[in-house]
């Protein structure tokens, strides 16, 4: 899939101690989840690049 984005680099992909694994930390309702599962090849609309240097570059 050309537009597929890896969750590993998303800032919304966080470790959940209760689940003992990584989960998407976006507050989605059932409609959002269904829409995403139908259109998996479009990429995630909630994807946010986990760029820890973004703030530093902005200050320069």
PAROMI-830784 format. One record per residue (C-alpha): residue number from 1; x, y, z. Coordinates in steps of 0.25 Angstrom, whole numbers, plus 5000, padded with zeros to 4 digits. Layout:
REM PAROMI-830784
REC  sepa    xx    yy    zz
REC   NUM     X     Y     Z
...
REM end
This chain:
REM PAROMI-830784
REC  sepa    xx    yy    zz
REC     1  5000  5000  5000
REC     2  5006  5013  4995
REC     3  4999  5022  5005
REC     4  5001  5013  5017
REC     5  5008  5020  5029
REC     6  5014  5013  5040
REC     7  5008  5015  5054
REC     8  5022  5013  5060
REC     9  5026  5027  5056
REC    10  5013  5034  5061
REC    11  5012  5042  5073
REC    12  4998  5036  5076
REC    13  5004  5022  5077
REC    14  5007  5021  5092
REC    15  5010  5009  5102
REC    16  4998  5005  5110
REC    17  5002  4998  5123
REC    18  4988  4992  5125
REC    19  4988  4986  5111
REC    20  5003  4983  5113
REC    21  5005  4988  5098
REC    22  5005  5000  5089
REC    23  4991  5006  5085
REC    24  4986  5018  5077
REC    25  4983  5029  5087
REC    26  4973  5036  5079
REC    27  4959  5038  5084
REC    28  4950  5031  5073
REC    29  4936  5027  5073
REC    30  4930  5015  5066
REC    31  4928  5022  5053
REC    32  4942  5027  5052
REC    33  4947  5013  5054
REC    34  4938  5007  5044
REC    35  4942  5018  5034
REC    36  4957  5015  5036
REC    37  4955  5000  5034
REC    38  4948  5002  5021
REC    39  4958  5011  5016
REC    40  4971  5005  5021
REC    41  4979  5008  5008
REC    42  4977  5024  5010
REC    43  4986  5025  5022
REC    44  4982  5029  5036
REC    45  4975  5043  5037
REC    46  4980  5044  5051
REC    47  4995  5042  5048
REC    48  5004  5052  5055
REC    49  5019  5050  5052
REC    50  5027  5048  5065
REC    51  5037  5058  5062
REC    52  5044  5062  5075
REC    53  5052  5072  5069
REC    54  5041  5080  5063
REC    55  5041  5090  5074
REC    56  5056  5092  5074
REC    57  5055  5095  5059
REC    58  5044  5105  5061
REC    59  5052  5113  5071
REC    60  5064  5114  5062
REM end
